[in-house]
Amino acid sequence: MGLADADTAENGSDSKHIVITPVLCAVPNRNPGDPKLVGPIAGIRMEPGTTLHSIYGGAEAVEEHFCNYEVNAEYLSRFESAGLRLAAWGPAGELKAFELPTHRFFLAMLFQPQRARQQPHPVVVAFVKAAAAFAQRPTAARANP
Amino acid sequence: MTIRIGILGDFNPEFPAHTTIDPSLQHAGRALGVEVESQWLATPSLVGAEGERLMAGYHGLWAAPASPYKSLEGMLHGIEFARRRDWPFVGT
């Protein structure tokens, strides 16, 4: 994004560009000590045309969360201009995931597929599949991509 | 061929989001019919050229949660390595 001082609110710095901020819509009735987003959250929508959308077959998802921070919505257009594809949205329209469309497989998300009760999880399957395909490429290409 | 996954992060056996990563990889491997092996790569080990050599030995990199990391520099370098070198990457 070209913001040299971009930071997360968690670091408590005096940066003018806090691109990661505390979660706005916390889960109600949490246990003491729980983060703001905890447990399964329903109504996660994948953006059409993204890798995530095809991984989920276009379906809405319920995903496990455990976090206190999310992307500052004021910076969404700057993230997009920098080449990030905004890929999933939460029930309040908050960003849940992004990906790099120019990359063979680069997904980042606020939720935690590893914690889903139903395994294998389609995101992990897609990741291992990408790693397996990558493992098959010629070693020379690995050393000098 | 065994698929080697490097997990970027500082493993804590008390974090379910950590202890569930390898089992989820094993489930996925079984579904795909491939053997998967994972290794935790602590964030201080990801710094510099040595960190790049370490990460280059894996077929995919998974950035694990739980900030603050022991080395934010190492974690950012790991993510940057995956981005610049086009390594399969997932961050959860």
gemmi code that builds the backbone of each chain (N, CA, C; Angstrom):
import gemmi

chains = {
    "A": [
        ("MET", (0.833, -1.212, 0.000), (0.000, 0.000, 0.000), (0.863, 1.255, 0.000)),
        ("GLY", (2.145, 1.078, 0.215), (3.038, 2.224, 0.257), (2.913, 3.023, 1.536)),
        ("LEU", (2.434, 2.400, 2.606), (2.326, 3.092, 3.893), (3.427, 2.541, 4.801)),
        ("ALA", (4.514, 3.291, 4.895), (5.679, 2.769, 5.620), (5.373, 2.548, 7.095)),
        ("ASP", (4.436, 3.333, 7.641), (4.186, 3.216, 9.085), (2.898, 2.434, 9.383)),
        ("ALA", (2.384, 1.699, 8.371), (1.162, 0.917, 8.613), (1.370, 0.004, 9.816)),
        ("ASP", (0.382, -0.060, 10.691), (0.550, -0.851, 11.908), (-0.797, -1.403, 12.349)),
        ("THR", (-0.755, -2.276, 13.354), (-1.964, -2.809, 13.956), (-2.184, -2.129, 15.299)),
        ("ALA", (-3.445, -1.922, 15.652), (-3.769, -1.260, 16.912), (-3.173, -2.012, 18.099)),
        ("GLU", (-2.970, -3.313, 17.927), (-2.446, -4.149, 19.007), (-1.066, -3.670, 19.470)),
        ("ASN", (-0.305, -3.061, 18.554), (1.047, -2.632, 18.910), (1.068, -1.304, 19.665)),
        ("GLY", (-0.063, -0.596, 19.690), (-0.137, 0.655, 20.426), (0.843, 1.718, 19.959)),
        ("SER", (1.183, 1.718, 18.674), (2.136, 2.715, 18.171), (1.398, 4.018, 17.875)),
        ("ASP", (2.157, 5.079, 17.532), (1.501, 6.351, 17.199), (1.387, 6.513, 15.680)),
        ("SER", (1.396, 5.388, 14.958), (1.243, 5.426, 13.504), (-0.070, 6.118, 13.125)),
        ("LYS", (-0.046, 6.844, 12.000), (-1.280, 7.469, 11.493), (-2.089, 6.473, 10.663)),
        ("HIS", (-1.507, 5.341, 10.378), (-2.184, 4.363, 9.530), (-2.354, 3.037, 10.273)),
        ("ILE", (-3.403, 2.969, 11.092), (-3.714, 1.746, 11.815), (-4.649, 0.935, 10.918)),
        ("VAL", (-4.086, -0.029, 10.217), (-4.865, -0.767, 9.218), (-5.566, -1.990, 9.820)),
        ("ILE", (-5.157, -2.372, 11.022), (-5.814, -3.467, 11.746), (-6.347, -2.887, 13.050)),
        ("THR", (-7.669, -3.003, 13.267), (-8.294, -2.355, 14.419), (-9.130, -3.372, 15.205)),
        ("PRO", (-9.480, -3.018, 16.457), (-10.279, -3.963, 17.239), (-11.602, -4.298, 16.556)),
        ("VAL", (-12.050, -5.517, 16.777), (-13.309, -6.001, 16.199), (-14.462, -5.085, 16.614)),
        ("LEU", (-15.294, -4.689, 15.657), (-16.403, -3.770, 15.938), (-17.620, -4.500, 16.495)),
        ("CYS", (-17.990, -5.616, 15.883), (-19.199, -6.324, 16.315), (-18.795, -7.596, 17.047)),
        ("ALA", (-18.701, -7.507, 18.362), (-18.271, -8.659, 19.151), (-19.412, -9.666, 19.284)),
        ("VAL", (-19.029, -10.910, 19.486), (-20.009, -11.974, 19.727), (-20.632, -11.739, 21.108)),
        ("PRO", (-21.968, -11.801, 21.247), (-22.582, -11.601, 22.560), (-22.427, -12.834, 23.459)),
        ("ASN", (-22.612, -12.629, 24.773), (-22.625, -13.719, 25.765), (-21.359, -14.579, 25.742)),
        ("ARG", (-20.210, -13.888, 25.659), (-18.948, -14.642, 25.676), (-18.577, -14.989, 27.115)),
        ("ASN", (-17.702, -15.985, 27.261), (-17.176, -16.311, 28.586), (-16.080, -15.317, 28.944)),
        ("PRO", (-15.854, -15.108, 30.261), (-14.769, -14.201, 30.663), (-13.446, -14.675, 30.063)),
        ("GLY", (-12.679, -13.748, 29.561), (-11.379, -14.100, 28.985), (-11.427, -14.456, 27.518)),
        ("ASP", (-12.631, -14.612, 26.976), (-12.743, -14.916, 25.549), (-12.425, -13.676, 24.715)),
        ("PRO", (-11.896, -13.890, 23.504), (-11.735, -12.743, 22.599), (-13.092, -12.287, 22.069)),
        ("LYS", (-13.073, -11.159, 21.327), (-14.351, -10.581, 20.851), (-15.061, -11.475, 19.849)),
        ("LEU", (-14.267, -12.143, 19.024), (-14.872, -13.096, 18.087), (-14.465, -14.485, 18.524)),
        ("VAL", (-15.448, -15.282, 18.918), (-15.121, -16.608, 19.425), (-16.215, -17.587, 19.016)),
        ("GLY", (-15.792, -18.812, 18.708), (-16.754, -19.850, 18.345), (-17.207, -19.733, 16.900)),
        ("PRO", (-18.213, -20.535, 16.547), (-18.665, -20.543, 15.156), (-19.488, -19.293, 14.815)),
        ("ILE", (-19.180, -18.671, 13.686), (-19.939, -17.510, 13.209), (-20.492, -17.867, 11.832)),
        ("ALA", (-21.813, -17.695, 11.706), (-22.494, -18.078, 10.459), (-22.605, -16.876, 9.521)),
        ("GLY", (-23.034, -17.151, 8.323), (-23.320, -16.081, 7.369), (-22.086, -15.485, 6.724)),
        ("ILE", (-21.035, -16.291, 6.551), (-19.827, -15.806, 5.869), (-19.980, -16.047, 4.371)),
        ("ARG", (-19.899, -14.959, 3.628), (-20.136, -15.017, 2.185), (-18.831, -14.834, 1.421)),
        ("MET", (-18.621, -15.672, 0.427), (-17.423, -15.579, -0.398), (-17.727, -14.686, -1.600)),
        ("GLU", (-16.749, -13.887, -1.958), (-16.912, -12.975, -3.093), (-16.864, -13.781, -4.403)),
        ("PRO", (-17.889, -13.628, -5.255), (-17.872, -14.371, -6.527), (-16.598, -14.073, -7.325)),
        ("GLY", (-16.088, -15.106, -7.958), (-14.895, -14.934, -8.791), (-13.590, -15.183, -8.051)),
        ("THR", (-13.653, -15.365, -6.732), (-12.425, -15.605, -5.974), (-12.143, -17.106, -5.856)),
        ("THR", (-10.907, -17.407, -5.469), (-10.536, -18.799, -5.187), (-11.391, -19.349, -4.054)),
        ("LEU", (-11.599, -18.528, -3.013), (-12.411, -18.991, -1.883), (-13.822, -19.353, -2.329)),
        ("HIS", (-14.395, -18.530, -3.197), (-15.746, -18.791, -3.690), (-15.796, -20.156, -4.368)),
        ("SER", (-14.782, -20.465, -5.160), (-14.810, -21.775, -5.832), (-14.516, -22.898, -4.842)),
        ("ILE", (-13.679, -22.647, -3.823), (-13.404, -23.677, -2.810), (-14.691, -24.070, -2.087)),
        ("TYR", (-15.527, -23.077, -1.777), (-16.772, -23.333, -1.045), (-17.939, -23.644, -1.975)),
        ("GLY", (-17.695, -23.638, -3.274), (-18.777, -23.875, -4.215), (-19.863, -22.813, -4.117)),
        ("GLY", (-19.467, -21.613, -3.699), (-20.421, -20.503, -3.639), (-21.298, -20.492, -2.401)),
        ("ALA", (-21.158, -21.516, -1.555), (-22.056, -21.601, -0.394), (-21.630, -20.653, 0.726)),
        ("GLU", (-22.608, -20.210, 1.513), (-22.304, -19.465, 2.738), (-21.689, -20.428, 3.738)),
        ("ALA", (-20.827, -19.899, 4.612), (-20.112, -20.787, 5.524), (-20.311, -20.385, 6.975)),
        ("VAL", (-20.150, -21.373, 7.844), (-20.057, -21.164, 9.286), (-18.603, -21.482, 9.635)),
        ("GLU", (-17.906, -20.539, 10.257), (-16.485, -20.789, 10.529), (-16.113, -20.408, 11.951)),
        ("GLU", (-15.144, -21.146, 12.500), (-14.654, -20.913, 13.854), (-13.789, -19.648, 13.918)),
        ("HIS", (-13.999, -18.881, 14.992), (-13.220, -17.650, 15.197), (-12.567, -17.665, 16.571)),
        ("PHE", (-11.486, -16.909, 16.679), (-10.850, -16.685, 17.979), (-9.951, -15.468, 17.806)),
        ("CYS", (-10.547, -14.266, 17.803), (-9.695, -13.102, 17.578), (-10.320, -11.814, 18.085)),
        ("ASN", (-9.472, -10.835, 18.248), (-9.860, -9.521, 18.756), (-9.719, -8.407, 17.724)),
        ("TYR", (-9.089, -8.706, 16.602), (-8.774, -7.646, 15.641), (-9.276, -8.002, 14.251)),
        ("GLU", (-9.509, -6.964, 13.454), (-9.933, -7.178, 12.073), (-9.395, -6.049, 11.206)),
        ("VAL", (-9.630, -6.146, 9.897), (-9.119, -5.125, 8.985), (-9.945, -3.851, 9.140)),
        ("ASN", (-9.262, -2.729, 9.236), (-9.917, -1.424, 9.311), (-10.585, -1.129, 7.966)),
        ("ALA", (-11.914, -1.036, 7.985), (-12.681, -0.882, 6.734), (-12.290, 0.379, 5.960)),
        ("GLU", (-11.737, 1.366, 6.650), (-11.329, 2.605, 5.957), (-10.216, 2.349, 4.947)),
        ("TYR", (-9.522, 1.218, 5.092), (-8.386, 0.951, 4.214), (-8.687, -0.075, 3.116)),
        ("LEU", (-9.937, -0.520, 3.033), (-10.248, -1.584, 2.076), (-9.872, -1.222, 0.642)),
        ("SER", (-10.192, 0.016, 0.237), (-9.918, 0.365, -1.159), (-8.408, 0.452, -1.400)),
        ("ARG", (-7.655, 0.841, -0.355), (-6.192, 0.885, -0.522), (-5.615, -0.524, -0.616)),
        ("PHE", (-6.171, -1.448, 0.165), (-5.720, -2.838, 0.055), (-5.988, -3.354, -1.364)),
        ("GLU", (-7.175, -3.019, -1.868), (-7.533, -3.474, -3.219), (-6.606, -2.883, -4.270)),
        ("SER", (-6.328, -1.586, -4.141), (-5.434, -0.931, -5.111), (-4.048, -1.551, -5.082)),
        ("ALA", (-3.657, -2.069, -3.902), (-2.322, -2.669, -3.766), (-2.288, -4.096, -4.327)),
        ("GLY", (-3.444, -4.598, -4.789), (-3.444, -5.912, -5.442), (-4.080, -7.024, -4.646)),
        ("LEU", (-4.588, -6.709, -3.454), (-5.269, -7.747, -2.679), (-6.696, -7.895, -3.189)),
        ("ARG", (-7.149, -9.146, -3.286), (-8.535, -9.405, -3.675), (-9.332, -9.655, -2.401)),
        ("LEU", (-10.349, -8.823, -2.167), (-11.174, -8.999, -0.969), (-12.087, -10.190, -1.240)),
        ("ALA", (-12.016, -11.217, -0.387), (-12.554, -12.526, -0.804), (-13.693, -13.068, 0.043)),
        ("ALA", (-13.875, -12.554, 1.271), (-14.976, -13.074, 2.099), (-15.451, -11.994, 3.053)),
        ("TRP", (-16.767, -12.042, 3.339), (-17.407, -11.004, 4.151), (-18.198, -11.638, 5.280)),
        ("GLY", (-18.161, -10.982, 6.439), (-18.926, -11.444, 7.586), (-20.329, -10.897, 7.565)),
        ("PRO", (-21.134, -11.311, 8.562), (-22.551, -10.927, 8.581), (-22.783, -9.422, 8.644)),
        ("ALA", (-21.842, -8.661, 9.195), (-22.017, -7.202, 9.262), (-21.288, -6.495, 8.125)),
        ("GLY", (-20.872, -7.263, 7.115), (-20.184, -6.672, 5.970), (-18.710, -6.417, 6.223)),
        ("GLU", (-18.176, -7.041, 7.278), (-16.751, -6.859, 7.581), (-15.907, -7.855, 6.788)),
        ("LEU", (-14.679, -7.443, 6.460), (-13.811, -8.313, 5.663), (-13.373, -9.525, 6.480)),
        ("LYS", (-13.492, -10.703, 5.895), (-13.085, -11.932, 6.577), (-11.878, -12.594, 5.933)),
        ("ALA", (-11.601, -12.287, 4.669), (-10.483, -12.960, 3.999), (-10.043, -12.149, 2.788)),
        ("PHE", (-8.780, -12.319, 2.434), (-8.315, -11.777, 1.154), (-7.420, -12.806, 0.488)),
        ("GLU", (-7.170, -12.596, -0.781), (-6.248, -13.464, -1.502), (-5.455, -12.640, -2.507)),
        ("LEU", (-4.386, -13.224, -3.025), (-3.582, -12.554, -4.046), (-3.863, -13.239, -5.370)),
        ("PRO", (-4.591, -12.557, -6.266), (-5.031, -13.221, -7.504), (-3.889, -13.553, -8.456)),
        ("THR", (-2.736, -12.903, -8.295), (-1.609, -13.160, -9.202), (-0.762, -14.325, -8.704)),
        ("HIS", (-1.118, -14.867, -7.569), (-0.301, -15.862, -6.887), (-0.894, -17.259, -7.099)),
        ("ARG", (-0.064, -18.295, -7.076), (-0.594, -19.655, -7.295), (-1.597, -20.051, -6.200)),
        ("PHE", (-1.314, -19.673, -4.943), (-2.259, -19.954, -3.851), (-1.830, -19.124, -2.652)),
        ("PHE", (-2.570, -18.071, -2.378), (-2.219, -17.185, -1.265), (-3.520, -16.678, -0.661)),
        ("LEU", (-3.939, -17.315, 0.443), (-5.197, -16.957, 1.109), (-4.906, -16.612, 2.560)),
        ("ALA", (-5.567, -15.560, 3.045), (-5.461, -15.223, 4.464), (-6.852, -14.909, 4.981)),
        ("MET", (-7.155, -15.418, 6.177), (-8.525, -15.272, 6.685), (-8.531, -15.065, 8.186)),
        ("LEU", (-9.611, -14.440, 8.673), (-9.751, -14.240, 10.110), (-10.212, -15.502, 10.814)),
        ("PHE", (-10.867, -16.374, 10.091), (-11.371, -17.581, 10.734), (-10.335, -18.703, 10.662)),
        ("GLN", (-10.658, -19.813, 11.345), (-9.664, -20.865, 11.551), (-10.200, -22.224, 11.081)),
        ("PRO", (-9.984, -22.543, 9.804), (-10.495, -23.801, 9.251), (-9.995, -25.025, 10.019)),
        ("GLN", (-8.799, -24.889, 10.615), (-8.233, -26.037, 11.349), (-9.100, -26.440, 12.532)),
        ("ARG", (-9.936, -25.490, 13.031), (-10.750, -25.775, 14.214), (-12.149, -26.250, 13.869)),
        ("ALA", (-12.481, -26.299, 12.600), (-13.829, -26.724, 12.220), (-14.072, -28.157, 12.665)),
        ("ARG", (-15.277, -28.408, 13.159), (-15.585, -29.754, 13.614), (-15.568, -30.720, 12.432)),
        ("GLN", (-16.046, -30.227, 11.302), (-16.106, -31.079, 10.102), (-14.770, -31.037, 9.364)),
        ("GLN", (-14.084, -32.159, 9.366), (-12.794, -32.272, 8.671), (-12.891, -33.406, 7.657)),
        ("PRO", (-12.197, -33.380, 6.547), (-11.284, -32.313, 6.152), (-12.029, -31.030, 5.782)),
        ("HIS", (-11.372, -29.908, 5.994), (-11.960, -28.617, 5.649), (-11.547, -28.254, 4.220)),
        ("PRO", (-12.510, -27.745, 3.435), (-12.199, -27.485, 2.016), (-11.022, -26.522, 1.796)),
        ("VAL", (-10.820, -25.563, 2.699), (-9.691, -24.633, 2.536), (-8.362, -25.372, 2.724)),
        ("VAL", (-8.322, -26.274, 3.714), (-7.077, -27.013, 3.976), (-6.809, -27.998, 2.839)),
        ("VAL", (-7.874, -28.614, 2.345), (-7.719, -29.530, 1.197), (-7.151, -28.762, 0.001)),
        ("ALA", (-7.686, -27.577, -0.270), (-7.205, -26.780, -1.412), (-5.745, -26.371, -1.220)),
        ("PHE", (-5.395, -26.050, 0.016), (-4.011, -25.657, 0.321), (-3.050, -26.832, 0.104)),
        ("VAL", (-3.404, -28.009, 0.638), (-2.533, -29.181, 0.482), (-2.439, -29.571, -0.992)),
        ("LYS", (-3.536, -29.420, -1.706), (-3.539, -29.715, -3.144), (-2.563, -28.785, -3.876)),
        ("ALA", (-2.595, -27.492, -3.507), (-1.676, -26.522, -4.124), (-0.230, -26.857, -3.773)),
        ("ALA", (-0.001, -27.261, -2.514), (1.358, -27.617, -2.094), (1.831, -28.869, -2.832)),
        ("ALA", (0.916, -29.826, -3.030), (1.278, -31.059, -3.733), (1.636, -30.759, -5.191)),
        ("ALA", (0.888, -29.860, -5.819), (1.190, -29.476, -7.207), (2.541, -28.755, -7.265)),
        ("PHE", (2.784, -27.920, -6.275), (4.036, -27.166, -6.198), (5.211, -28.121, -6.012)),
        ("ALA", (4.990, -29.173, -5.231), (6.055, -30.138, -4.957), (6.481, -30.875, -6.227)),
        ("GLN", (5.587, -30.921, -7.203), (5.868, -31.655, -8.437), (6.668, -30.852, -9.442)),
        ("ARG", (6.834, -29.553, -9.197), (7.528, -28.735, -10.202), (9.016, -29.086, -10.197)),
        ("PRO", (9.713, -28.785, -11.310), (11.136, -29.127, -11.385), (11.935, -28.420, -10.286)),
        ("THR", (12.893, -29.138, -9.711), (13.687, -28.592, -8.617), (14.406, -27.316, -9.028)),
        ("ALA", (14.838, -27.266, -10.280), (15.557, -26.075, -10.749), (14.681, -24.839, -10.613)),
        ("ALA", (13.396, -25.020, -10.920), (12.490, -23.874, -10.824), (12.299, -23.468, -9.374)),
        ("ARG", (12.421, -24.456, -8.477), (12.261, -24.145, -7.055), (13.420, -23.261, -6.579)),
        ("ALA", (14.633, -23.592, -7.064), (15.795, -22.831, -6.616), (15.820, -21.435, -7.219)),
        ("ASN", (15.315, -21.299, -8.465), (15.350, -19.992, -9.138), (13.979, -19.637, -9.698)),
        ("PRO", (13.046, -19.288, -8.812), (11.685, -19.034, -9.306), (11.633, -17.755, -10.150)),
    ],
    "B": [
        ("MET", (5.514, -39.201, -2.821), (6.285, -38.064, -2.296), (5.533, -37.416, -1.120)),
        ("THR", (6.264, -37.145, -0.058), (5.652, -36.518, 1.112), (5.570, -35.006, 0.911)),
        ("ILE", (4.400, -34.459, 1.169), (4.211, -33.013, 1.049), (4.599, -32.378, 2.380)),
        ("ARG", (5.578, -31.484, 2.305), (6.100, -30.871, 3.534), (5.507, -29.480, 3.731)),
        ("ILE", (4.855, -29.305, 4.889), (4.239, -28.017, 5.204), (4.987, -27.375, 6.378)),
        ("GLY", (5.398, -26.145, 6.205), (6.032, -25.385, 7.285), (4.981, -24.502, 7.945)),
        ("ILE", (4.852, -24.634, 9.258), (3.885, -23.811, 9.988), (4.640, -22.659, 10.647)),
        ("LEU", (4.354, -21.444, 10.174), (5.044, -20.267, 10.691), (4.353, -19.828, 11.978)),
        ("GLY", (5.084, -19.834, 13.088), (4.466, -19.409, 14.340), (5.161, -20.034, 15.529)),
        ("ASP", (4.740, -19.593, 16.701), (5.369, -20.033, 17.937), (4.412, -20.986, 18.651)),
        ("PHE", (4.688, -22.272, 18.506), (3.745, -23.297, 18.954), (3.469, -23.216, 20.457)),
        ("ASN", (2.170, -23.229, 20.795), (1.753, -23.294, 22.193), (0.742, -24.438, 22.314)),
        ("PRO", (1.107, -25.482, 23.079), (0.236, -26.663, 23.151), (-1.120, -26.377, 23.794)),
        ("GLU", (-1.261, -25.170, 24.405), (-2.548, -24.821, 25.029), (-3.495, -24.121, 24.064)),
        ("PHE", (-3.025, -23.804, 22.853), (-3.882, -23.110, 21.890), (-4.526, -24.111, 20.939)),
        ("PRO", (-5.851, -24.271, 21.029), (-6.515, -25.182, 20.084), (-6.244, -24.801, 18.625)),
        ("ALA", (-6.086, -23.499, 18.358), (-5.829, -23.081, 16.972), (-4.456, -23.544, 16.493)),
        ("HIS", (-3.597, -23.957, 17.425), (-2.291, -24.511, 17.049), (-2.339, -26.031, 16.961)),
        ("THR", (-2.916, -26.638, 17.996), (-2.876, -28.100, 18.062), (-3.741, -28.745, 16.976)),
        ("THR", (-4.666, -27.988, 16.396), (-5.556, -28.558, 15.377), (-4.972, -28.456, 13.962)),
        ("ILE", (-3.866, -27.725, 13.796), (-3.357, -27.520, 12.430), (-2.867, -28.831, 11.815)),
        ("ASP", (-1.985, -29.542, 12.540), (-1.483, -30.785, 11.928), (-2.603, -31.800, 11.670)),
        ("PRO", (-3.518, -32.019, 12.649), (-4.627, -32.950, 12.347), (-5.439, -32.528, 11.120)),
        ("SER", (-5.649, -31.223, 10.944), (-6.441, -30.789, 9.781), (-5.672, -31.058, 8.483)),
        ("LEU", (-4.342, -30.914, 8.551), (-3.518, -31.229, 7.370), (-3.569, -32.728, 7.070)),
        ("GLN", (-3.551, -33.536, 8.141), (-3.587, -34.988, 7.942), (-4.924, -35.424, 7.327)),
        ("HIS", (-6.031, -34.799, 7.809), (-7.347, -35.079, 7.218), (-7.341, -34.750, 5.726)),
        ("ALA", (-6.800, -33.585, 5.408), (-6.783, -33.146, 4.005), (-5.915, -34.087, 3.175)),
        ("GLY", (-4.763, -34.482, 3.726), (-3.868, -35.388, 3.009), (-4.544, -36.710, 2.699)),
        ("ARG", (-5.260, -37.241, 3.706), (-5.963, -38.513, 3.488), (-7.021, -38.365, 2.395)),
        ("ALA", (-7.738, -37.217, 2.426), (-8.783, -36.988, 1.422), (-8.187, -36.938, 0.014)),
        ("LEU", (-6.951, -36.445, -0.071), (-6.310, -36.290, -1.382), (-5.444, -37.492, -1.746)),
        ("GLY", (-5.242, -38.386, -0.786), (-4.378, -39.533, -1.039), (-2.907, -39.168, -1.109)),
        ("VAL", (-2.502, -38.142, -0.357), (-1.076, -37.787, -0.310), (-0.601, -37.790, 1.142)),
        ("GLU", (0.688, -38.058, 1.311), (1.265, -38.051, 2.647), (1.704, -36.628, 2.986)),
        ("VAL", (1.310, -36.161, 4.158), (1.646, -34.783, 4.564), (2.427, -34.823, 5.868)),
        ("GLU", (3.454, -33.995, 5.911), (4.278, -33.891, 7.112), (4.375, -32.404, 7.439)),
        ("SER", (4.176, -32.051, 8.709), (4.279, -30.628, 9.026), (5.301, -30.388, 10.119)),
        ("GLN", (5.831, -29.197, 10.093), (6.873, -28.819, 11.053), (6.627, -27.370, 11.460)),
        ("TRP", (6.701, -27.101, 12.768), (6.579, -25.712, 13.226), (7.900, -24.992, 13.032)),
        ("LEU", (7.827, -23.783, 12.484), (9.010, -22.954, 12.279), (8.829, -21.701, 13.136)),
        ("ALA", (9.553, -21.633, 14.243), (9.388, -20.518, 15.183), (9.750, -19.200, 14.517)),
        ("THR", (9.017, -18.151, 14.868), (9.175, -16.872, 14.155), (10.604, -16.322, 14.182)),
        ("PRO", (11.374, -16.495, 15.290), (12.749, -15.962, 15.227), (13.605, -16.665, 14.166)),
        ("SER", (13.226, -17.891, 13.785), (14.031, -18.632, 12.806), (13.718, -18.220, 11.369)),
        ("LEU", (12.733, -17.338, 11.188), (12.309, -16.968, 9.829), (13.027, -15.731, 9.306)),
        ("VAL", (13.849, -15.130, 10.161), (14.510, -13.866, 9.811), (15.659, -14.120, 8.834)),
        ("GLY", (15.843, -13.190, 7.902), (17.044, -13.158, 7.065), (17.166, -14.281, 6.059)),
        ("ALA", (18.370, -14.390, 5.475), (18.626, -15.383, 4.421), (18.493, -16.797, 4.976)),
        ("GLU", (18.847, -16.965, 6.229), (18.739, -18.288, 6.847), (17.269, -18.718, 6.915)),
        ("GLY", (16.410, -17.757, 7.259), (14.977, -18.026, 7.295), (14.464, -18.435, 5.924)),
        ("GLU", (14.948, -17.768, 4.873), (14.514, -18.106, 3.509), (14.956, -19.512, 3.124)),
        ("ARG", (16.187, -19.872, 3.502), (16.676, -21.226, 3.203), (15.813, -22.269, 3.905)),
        ("LEU", (15.454, -21.949, 5.155), (14.614, -22.858, 5.930), (13.255, -23.050, 5.241)),
        ("MET", (12.598, -21.931, 4.903), (11.241, -21.996, 4.327), (11.230, -22.629, 2.947)),
        ("ALA", (12.352, -22.462, 2.212), (12.424, -23.013, 0.854), (12.385, -24.539, 0.863)),
        ("GLY", (12.597, -25.140, 2.025), (12.560, -26.595, 2.129), (11.151, -27.163, 2.254)),
        ("TYR", (10.137, -26.296, 2.202), (8.748, -26.751, 2.362), (7.956, -26.474, 1.085)),
        ("HIS", (6.885, -27.261, 0.907), (6.063, -27.103, -0.295), (4.897, -26.154, -0.075)),
        ("GLY", (4.641, -25.826, 1.171), (3.566, -24.888, 1.494), (3.832, -24.291, 2.858)),
        ("LEU", (3.385, -23.054, 3.055), (3.618, -22.354, 4.328), (2.287, -21.923, 4.907)),
        ("TRP", (2.092, -22.220, 6.192), (0.845, -21.891, 6.883), (1.197, -20.932, 8.021)),
        ("ALA", (0.704, -19.705, 7.958), (0.960, -18.738, 9.027), (-0.069, -18.955, 10.135)),
        ("ALA", (0.417, -19.349, 11.313), (-0.457, -19.673, 12.444), (-0.817, -18.408, 13.216)),
        ("PRO", (-1.955, -18.442, 13.923), (-2.355, -17.268, 14.699), (-1.635, -17.201, 16.041)),
        ("ALA", (-1.997, -16.185, 16.795), (-1.550, -15.892, 18.164), (-0.459, -14.839, 18.203)),
        ("SER", (-0.850, -13.604, 17.939), (0.069, -12.488, 18.122), (-0.035, -12.027, 19.575)),
        ("PRO", (0.903, -11.326, 20.168), (2.160, -10.954, 19.494), (3.078, -12.157, 19.311)),
        ("TYR", (3.760, -12.161, 18.157), (4.714, -13.233, 17.862), (6.028, -12.953, 18.572)),
        ("LYS", (6.812, -14.025, 18.788), (8.142, -13.823, 19.390), (8.959, -12.890, 18.515)),
        ("SER", (8.827, -13.043, 17.199), (9.501, -12.140, 16.276), (8.518, -11.706, 15.195)),
        ("LEU", (8.016, -10.476, 15.329), (7.122, -9.942, 14.291), (7.885, -9.842, 12.975)),
        ("GLU", (9.172, -9.474, 13.066), (10.011, -9.362, 11.874), (10.067, -10.710, 11.142)),
        ("GLY", (10.228, -11.788, 11.924), (10.293, -13.111, 11.322), (8.979, -13.482, 10.657)),
        ("MET", (7.865, -13.222, 11.319), (6.564, -13.555, 10.737), (6.328, -12.758, 9.456)),
        ("LEU", (6.622, -11.462, 9.502), (6.418, -10.639, 8.297), (7.333, -11.110, 7.162)),
        ("HIS", (8.539, -11.516, 7.518), (9.472, -12.012, 6.504), (8.964, -13.317, 5.890)),
        ("GLY", (8.352, -14.154, 6.734), (7.786, -15.407, 6.230), (6.668, -15.155, 5.231)),
        ("ILE", (5.778, -14.237, 5.579), (4.653, -13.920, 4.694), (5.174, -13.278, 3.403)),
        ("GLU", (6.175, -12.412, 3.563), (6.754, -11.746, 2.393), (7.453, -12.759, 1.475)),
        ("PHE", (8.132, -13.726, 2.077), (8.787, -14.792, 1.298), (7.750, -15.514, 0.435)),
        ("ALA", (6.630, -15.905, 1.065), (5.581, -16.619, 0.329), (5.020, -15.741, -0.792)),
        ("ARG", (4.851, -14.466, -0.508), (4.269, -13.545, -1.489), (5.224, -13.297, -2.658)),
        ("ARG", (6.468, -12.978, -2.350), (7.418, -12.629, -3.419), (7.866, -13.834, -4.229)),
        ("ARG", (7.994, -15.004, -3.557), (8.521, -16.180, -4.243), (7.400, -17.091, -4.729)),
        ("ASP", (6.160, -16.685, -4.516), (5.002, -17.438, -5.009), (4.940, -18.852, -4.429)),
        ("TRP", (5.117, -18.951, -3.123), (4.999, -20.236, -2.419), (3.541, -20.419, -2.001)),
        ("PRO", (2.975, -21.605, -2.089), (1.606, -21.821, -1.575), (1.512, -21.386, -0.109)),
        ("PHE", (0.487, -20.583, 0.181), (0.416, -19.943, 1.493), (-1.029, -19.863, 1.982)),
        ("VAL", (-1.195, -20.109, 3.279), (-2.479, -19.826, 3.908), (-2.196, -19.203, 5.274)),
        ("GLY", (-2.975, -18.206, 5.623), (-2.846, -17.563, 6.933), (-4.181, -17.627, 7.637)),
        ("THR", (-4.191, -18.141, 8.868), (-5.482, -18.301, 9.563), (-5.449, -17.653, 10.935)),
    ],
}
model = gemmi.Model(1)
for chain_id, residues in chains.items():
    chain = gemmi.Chain(chain_id)
    for i, (resn, *xyz) in enumerate(residues, 1):
        res = gemmi.Residue()
        res.name, res.seqid = resn, gemmi.SeqId(i, " ")
        for name, pos in zip(("N", "CA", "C"), xyz):
            atom = gemmi.Atom()
            atom.name, atom.element = name, gemmi.Element(name[0])
            atom.pos, atom.b_iso = gemmi.Position(*pos), 0.0
            res.add_atom(atom)
        chain.add_residue(res)
    model.add_chain(chain)
structure = gemmi.Structure()
structure.add_model(model)
structure.setup_entities()
